[in-house]
Amino acid sequence: MSAEPIKIKEKKPGQRACDEKDAKGKLCVGHLKRWYTPSEDVVQQVGKDVEVYRCERCHTLYRPVPEDRSSAGLRYEKRPVNILGDFARRGPH
């Protein structure tokens, strides 16, 4: 296990690409993917069952801010569905 804490950045709402800069100052721009199998060090630092994203190029870790509602399928709004499979309307229309 490493002695120094792992650096985890905040993922901005709607952010899909890495904004980490390399030694030359160029942006990585790698795709952020949900990391379902984090290492033991990461689990100890951020906790169990926490949403973590990892850049596919530089492997920088990101944690979404609470205002981020862009997580695919995780923070959805339940809506009633009628027998035909259409969403039921709310209120008079």
Secondary structure, DSSP 8 states (H G I E B T S, - for coil): --SS---EEEE-TT--B---B-TTS-B---BEEE-SS--HHHHHHH-TT---EEETTT--EEEE-TT---STTTS-----B-TTS-B---S--
